[in-house]
Amino acid sequence: MVRENLEAVQGIIEDACERAGRPGDGVTLIAVSKTKPLELVREAYEAGARDFGENKVQDLLDRIEALPSDIRWHMIGHLQRNKVKYIVGKVAMIHSVDSLRLAEEISRESLKRQVETDILIEVNVAGEESKFGICLSETVSLVEEIAKLPAVHIRGLMTIAPFVEDAEENRQIFRKLKQLSVDIERKNIDNVNMSALSMGMTGDYPVAIEEGATYVRVGTGIFGERESRR
């Protein structure tokens, strides 16, 4: 099942890229494996997936321990400062940085471990109270502050769009994040690169790709409906 789903998602990504006049290799699929058994994650790996995302630090650490070392792990969930020390040096990218204090902790731990850490700034474009992320109007000033930190590199922006029945409803959300990334890029801030846009999930990733996503985070579309934790 997982192999077939993965191939279907990759086909949808290619179609969306074609509609947008973008190269198909310009979008990285992150397989979001939260709450799923290891066997399914291994199945995705054997089908060719190499980028995986986790929401929780402990799940991430357990999977890193159990799965092949060539997997690129992405921390996509809310990250508490006291958990930073466990994942720095072990993940390809942290997608969910939304405060200076969190970035400072990532910088400290990176220096301690003598590693460089790539991050994305999480923006709450829709202004949903239930979601984490910096608001649109405060993003530029946060970027400017984080850019001064050693051993941390801003590679772009991330957002979690609202859950909607019609993906078209989120097009403006994705468009605003893309425009914000363009505006920041134009400022030529040292240590800031806006090449990455992490946006779009199972219900709306084709629309996100049409609006410029370079990372899409797909869980249900690959692994099936999410199982609740007991």
C-alpha positions in Angstrom: 0.0 0.0 0.0 2.7 2.5 1.0 4.7 2.0 -2.2 1.6 2.6 -4.3 0.6 5.6 -2.3 4.1 7.1 -2.5 4.2 6.6 -6.3 0.8 8.2 -6.6 1.8 11.2 -4.5 5.0 11.6 -6.6 2.9 11.6 -9.7 0.6 14.3 -8.4 3.7 16.4 -7.5 5.1 16.0 -11.0 1.7 17.1 -12.4 1.5 20.1 -10.2 5.0 21.1 -11.1 4.1 20.8 -14.8 1.0 23.0 -14.3 3.2 25.6 -12.6 5.9 25.4 -15.2 8.4 24.2 -12.6 11.0 21.4 -12.8 9.7 18.2 -11.1 12.9 17.9 -9.0 12.3 21.3 -7.4 10.0 19.9 -4.8 11.1 17.6 -2.0 8.5 15.2 -0.6 8.7 14.8 3.2 7.0 11.6 4.3 5.3 12.4 7.7 5.4 9.2 9.6 4.0 10.3 13.0 2.1 7.6 15.0 2.8 5.0 12.2 4.5 1.7 12.9 8.1 1.3 11.9 7.2 -1.3 9.3 5.3 1.2 7.3 8.1 3.7 7.5 10.6 1.0 6.4 8.2 0.3 3.5 8.4 3.9 2.4 12.1 3.9 2.7 12.4 0.7 0.6 10.1 2.4 -2.0 12.7 5.2 -2.3 11.6 7.9 0.3 14.6 9.5 2.0 13.1 12.6 3.6 11.0 11.9 6.6 9.3 14.3 9.1 8.3 13.9 12.7 6.3 16.2 15.0 7.6 14.9 18.3 11.2 14.8 19.5 11.0 11.4 21.2 9.4 9.8 18.1 12.1 11.4 16.0 14.9 10.0 18.2 13.3 6.5 18.3 13.1 6.4 14.5 16.6 7.7 14.0 17.9 4.9 16.2 15.8 2.2 14.3 16.1 3.2 10.7 18.9 3.6 8.1 21.4 6.4 8.6 21.0 7.9 5.1 17.5 9.2 5.9 17.2 13.0 6.1 15.1 13.8 9.1 13.0 17.0 9.4 11.6 18.3 12.7 8.3 19.7 11.6 6.4 20.0 14.9 6.5 22.6 17.7 9.9 22.4 19.4 10.4 23.2 23.0 13.7 24.8 24.0 14.5 22.1 26.5 14.3 19.5 23.7 16.7 21.2 21.3 19.8 19.5 22.7 18.4 16.1 21.7 18.0 16.8 18.0 20.8 19.3 17.0 23.2 17.5 14.7 20.7 14.7 14.0 18.2 16.5 11.7 18.6 17.9 8.2 16.4 20.8 9.0 14.2 22.3 11.8 11.0 23.6 10.1 9.3 25.1 13.1 11.4 28.0 14.5 9.0 30.7 15.6 10.9 32.7 18.3 14.3 34.3 19.0 14.7 32.4 22.2 14.2 29.0 20.4 16.7 30.1 17.7 19.2 31.2 20.4 19.0 27.7 22.1 19.6 26.0 18.7 22.6 28.3 18.2 24.0 27.4 21.6 23.6 23.7 21.2 25.0 23.8 17.6 28.1 25.7 18.8 28.5 23.2 21.7 28.4 20.3 19.2 30.4 22.1 16.5 27.6 21.7 13.9 25.7 24.0 11.6 21.9 23.8 11.8 19.5 24.8 8.9 16.2 26.2 10.0 13.0 27.5 8.6 10.9 30.3 10.2 7.4 29.1 10.9 4.8 31.8 10.0 1.2 31.6 11.1 -0.1 33.1 7.9 -3.8 32.5 8.7 -3.5 33.9 12.2 -5.1 30.8 13.8 -4.9 30.9 17.5 -4.6 27.2 17.7 -1.4 27.2 15.6 2.2 28.1 16.5 4.2 30.4 14.3 5.2 34.1 14.1 2.6 36.5 12.6 3.2 37.9 9.1 3.9 41.4 10.3 6.7 40.3 12.8 8.5 37.9 10.5 11.0 40.2 9.0 12.3 41.6 12.3 12.5 38.0 13.7 14.5 36.9 10.6 16.9 39.9 11.1 17.5 39.0 14.7 18.0 35.3 14.1 20.4 36.0 11.2 22.9 37.4 13.6 23.2 34.1 15.5 26.2 31.8 14.9 25.9 28.2 13.6 22.2 28.7 12.6 21.2 29.3 9.0 17.8 30.5 7.8 16.9 28.6 4.6 13.4 29.8 4.1 9.9 29.8 5.6 7.3 27.3 6.7 3.5 27.4 7.4 0.7 25.1 8.4 -2.4 26.2 6.5 -5.9 25.7 7.9 -7.7 22.4 7.5 -10.2 23.0 4.7 -12.4 20.8 2.5 -11.5 22.7 -0.6 -7.7 23.2 -1.1 -8.4 26.3 -3.2 -9.3 28.1 0.0 -5.6 27.8 1.1 -4.2 29.2 -2.2 -4.0 32.8 -0.7 -2.2 31.5 2.4 0.5 29.9 0.2 0.7 32.9 -2.0 1.2 35.2 1.0 4.1 33.0 2.3 5.7 33.0 -1.1 5.4 36.8 -1.4 6.9 37.2 2.1 9.9 35.0 1.1 10.4 37.2 -2.0 10.3 40.4 0.1 12.8 39.0 2.6 15.1 37.8 -0.2 15.2 41.3 -1.6 16.6 42.6 1.6 19.8 40.7 1.1 20.2 39.9 4.8 23.5 38.2 5.7 23.0 34.5 6.6 19.5 34.4 5.2 18.5 32.4 2.2 14.9 32.1 1.0 15.3 29.1 -1.2 13.0 26.8 0.9 9.2 27.1 1.3 7.8 24.3 3.4 4.0 24.4 2.8 1.2 22.0 1.8 0.1 18.7 3.4 -2.0 15.8 2.2 -5.2 17.9 1.5 -3.6 20.8 -0.3 -0.1 20.1 -1.5 -0.8 20.4 -5.2 -2.0 23.9 -4.7 1.0 24.7 -2.5 3.3 23.5 -5.2 1.5 25.7 -7.8 2.2 28.6 -5.4 5.9 27.8 -4.9 6.4 25.1 -2.3 9.8 23.4 -2.3 8.9 21.0 0.5 5.5 19.3 1.0 4.7 17.4 4.1 2.5 14.4 3.3 1.4 11.8 5.9 -2.1 10.5 5.4 -1.6 10.5 1.6 1.3 8.0 2.0 0.6 6.0 5.2 -3.2 6.2 5.4 -5.4 7.7 8.1 -3.6 8.7 11.3 -3.9 6.4 14.3 -4.6 8.0 17.6 -2.2 7.4 20.5 -3.4 5.1 23.3 
